[in-house]
Amino acid sequence: MSTQPKTSDLHTRLAELQQKRQREEEERKWVEECLRQEAEAEAELLRQIAAEEERERQEAEAAERERVAEEARRLEEEERQRREAEHRAEAVRQVQAPASPMRVNNGSGDGSGDDEDAEEETEKKKGKGKETEKGKEKEKNGWMIVGGSGRCLACRKEDTECRINLVEIEKWRKNTEKGKVYKKAPPATSCQRCMETRRKPCILLATEECQQKMGQSGKPTKPSVAPSASSGGKRPLEVAVMSLK
């Protein structure tokens, strides 16, 4: 009896080997496709990460630029406020300085006496008008109308009449110069409108220096120096008082 496998068996084995190889080939292709998809997903994630990092970097740079610009604006505002404070302090010193007794003589040589006589005559002619105007401004309790920068901030902002009590303000200033310490502003040292209508204290050009010295103890302060002859011997507060609103 022959032991050689039949032809049909050989064909069967060949078919099985072919099917096995085909399955392995399909599995290999499937694995390669999975690897390709995973590689693409990984590349997409890397692209998204790079884009997000770039966006965060740009946002950080923009925030830093904004911070630097804000710091510059803050420094400019502080410098502006400092200059304004110095200007107000200088104005207050000029307001509180006594009027200069000196008279400016614009002429030279002969004829100076004539110029002085002419100035005195002009002042006499203006005297009656000034007295009438002051009579309208003054009341029995010492309140007077001021204009221009002599008004408080609220009256300047609302463009309203600003009445101040020069008697009480002058008393406060003199007591402060003598060394008296105030913990709060004395009565009647705000403008009449802020006290009666707004019911809030205000800072006037004539009281700003006294406000700054409140609560500070020390030696009596010396009176401010008189304004120079170029100012015409007039105090800024006197000029503001003459500007009626």
C-alpha positions in Angstrom: 0.0 0.0 0.0 1.4 3.4 -1.0 2.3 5.9 1.9 2.6 8.9 -0.4 0.0 11.6 0.3 -2.7 12.0 -2.2 -2.8 14.9 -4.5 -6.0 16.2 -2.9 -4.3 16.3 0.4 -1.4 18.3 -1.0 -3.8 20.8 -2.5 -5.6 21.1 0.8 -2.4 21.8 2.7 -1.4 24.3 0.1 -4.7 26.1 0.4 -4.4 26.3 4.2 -0.9 27.7 3.9 -2.1 30.3 1.4 -5.0 31.3 3.6 -2.7 31.6 6.6 -0.3 33.8 4.7 -3.2 35.9 3.5 -4.5 36.4 7.0 -1.1 37.3 8.2 -0.7 39.8 5.4 -4.1 41.4 6.3 -3.1 41.6 9.9 0.2 43.2 9.0 -1.7 45.8 6.8 -4.1 46.4 9.7 -1.2 47.0 12.1 0.5 49.3 9.7 -2.7 51.3 9.3 -3.1 51.6 13.1 0.5 52.7 13.4 -0.1 55.3 10.6 -3.2 56.7 12.3 -1.5 56.8 15.7 1.4 58.7 14.1 -0.9 61.2 12.5 -2.8 61.7 15.8 0.5 62.2 17.5 1.6 64.8 14.9 -1.7 66.6 15.2 -1.3 66.8 19.0 2.3 68.1 18.6 0.9 70.8 16.2 -1.8 71.8 18.6 0.7 71.9 21.5 3.0 74.2 19.4 0.1 76.4 18.4 -1.1 76.7 22.1 2.4 77.5 23.3 2.7 80.2 20.6 -0.6 81.7 21.6 0.4 81.7 25.3 3.7 83.3 24.4 2.0 86.0 22.4 -0.5 86.6 25.2 2.3 86.9 27.8 4.1 89.4 25.6 0.9 91.4 25.1 0.3 91.4 28.9 3.9 92.5 29.5 3.6 95.3 27.0 0.3 96.4 28.6 1.9 96.2 32.1 4.8 98.4 30.9 2.4 100.9 29.3 0.3 101.0 32.4 3.3 101.6 34.6 4.4 104.4 32.3 0.9 105.9 32.4 1.0 105.6 36.2 4.4 107.3 36.5 3.2 110.1 34.1 0.0 110.6 36.2 2.1 110.7 39.5 4.4 113.3 37.9 1.4 115.3 36.7 -0.1 115.2 40.2 3.2 116.2 41.7 3.5 119.2 39.5 0.0 120.2 40.2 0.6 119.9 43.9 3.7 122.0 43.7 1.8 124.6 41.6 -1.1 124.7 44.2 1.4 124.9 47.1 3.2 127.8 45.3 -0.2 129.5 44.7 -1.2 129.1 48.3 2.1 130.5 49.5 1.5 133.5 47.2 -2.0 133.9 48.5 -0.9 133.8 52.2 2.0 136.1 51.7 1.4 139.7 52.8 1.0 142.3 50.1 4.3 144.0 49.2 4.5 147.6 50.3 6.9 148.3 47.4 5.7 150.1 44.4 7.1 149.3 41.0 8.5 152.3 39.2 8.6 151.7 35.5 10.2 155.0 34.7 13.7 156.1 35.3 15.4 159.4 35.9 13.2 162.6 35.9 9.5 162.4 35.9 9.2 159.5 38.4 7.3 161.6 40.9 4.8 162.5 38.1 4.3 158.8 37.4 3.6 158.1 41.1 1.1 161.0 41.3 -0.7 159.7 38.2 -0.9 156.2 39.8 -2.3 157.6 43.0 -4.9 159.6 41.1 -5.9 156.6 39.1 -6.3 154.6 42.4 -8.5 157.3 43.8 -10.7 157.3 40.8 -11.1 153.5 41.1 -11.7 153.6 44.8 -15.4 154.3 44.7 -16.1 151.6 42.2 -14.1 149.1 44.3 -15.8 150.0 47.5 -19.2 149.5 45.8 -18.2 146.2 44.4 -16.8 145.0 47.8 -20.0 146.1 49.4 -21.9 143.7 47.2 -19.5 140.9 47.9 -19.1 141.2 51.7 -21.8 140.2 54.2 -21.9 140.9 57.9 -20.3 137.5 58.8 -17.3 138.0 56.5 -18.3 135.8 53.5 -16.9 136.9 50.2 -17.3 135.7 46.6 -14.1 134.5 44.9 -13.6 133.5 41.3 -11.2 131.7 39.0 -8.7 129.3 40.8 -9.8 130.7 44.2 -12.9 128.6 44.0 -13.1 125.0 45.4 -12.9 122.1 43.0 -16.7 121.4 43.2 -17.6 125.0 42.4 -15.1 125.1 39.5 -16.4 121.8 38.2 -20.1 122.9 38.4 -19.2 126.5 37.5 -21.2 127.9 40.5 -20.7 130.8 42.8 -18.1 130.2 45.5 -18.3 132.2 48.8 -15.5 131.8 51.4 -15.0 133.3 54.8 -11.7 135.1 54.7 -11.8 136.0 58.4 -12.0 132.4 59.5 -9.5 131.2 56.9 -7.0 133.9 58.0 -7.5 133.0 61.6 -6.8 129.4 60.8 -3.7 130.3 58.9 -2.3 132.5 61.6 -2.9 129.9 64.3 -1.2 127.2 62.2 1.8 129.4 61.7 1.9 129.9 65.5 2.2 126.2 66.0 -1.4 125.3 66.8 -2.3 121.7 65.6 -5.7 121.1 64.1 -7.1 117.5 63.8 -9.8 118.7 61.5 -10.6 121.9 59.6 -12.2 124.7 61.7 -15.8 125.7 61.1 -16.6 128.1 58.2 -13.3 127.3 56.4 -15.1 125.5 53.5 -17.1 127.4 50.9 -20.7 128.3 51.8 -22.2 126.1 49.1 -20.3 123.0 50.2 -21.2 123.5 53.8 -24.9 124.2 53.3 -25.9 122.4 50.1 -23.4 119.6 49.6 -22.8 119.2 53.4 -19.2 118.2 52.7 -15.9 119.9 53.4 -13.9 121.2 50.5 -10.3 122.4 50.0 -9.8 125.9 48.8 -6.7 127.4 47.3 -6.4 129.6 50.4 -6.7 126.6 52.8 -4.7 123.9 51.0 -1.5 124.5 52.9 -3.4 124.5 56.3 -5.1 121.3 55.2 -1.7 119.7 54.5 -0.4 120.7 58.0 -3.4 119.3 59.9 -2.3 116.8 62.6 1.4 117.8 62.2 3.0 119.1 65.4 6.2 121.3 65.3 7.6 124.7 65.7 5.6 127.7 64.5 6.0 128.4 60.8 7.4 131.6 59.5 5.2 133.7 57.3 5.8 133.3 53.6 8.0 135.9 51.8 6.3 138.7 50.1 5.7 138.4 46.3 8.2 140.1 44.0 7.6 143.5 42.6 6.8 141.9 39.2 3.5 140.6 40.6 2.3 144.2 41.1 2.0 143.8 44.9 -1.4 142.0 44.5 -2.1 138.7 46.2 -3.7 136.0 43.9 -6.6 135.6 46.4 -7.4 139.3 46.1 -7.5 139.0 42.4 -9.8 136.0 42.7 -12.1 137.8 45.0 -12.6 140.6 42.5 -13.8 138.0 39.9 -17.5 137.7 40.8 -19.5 134.8 39.5 
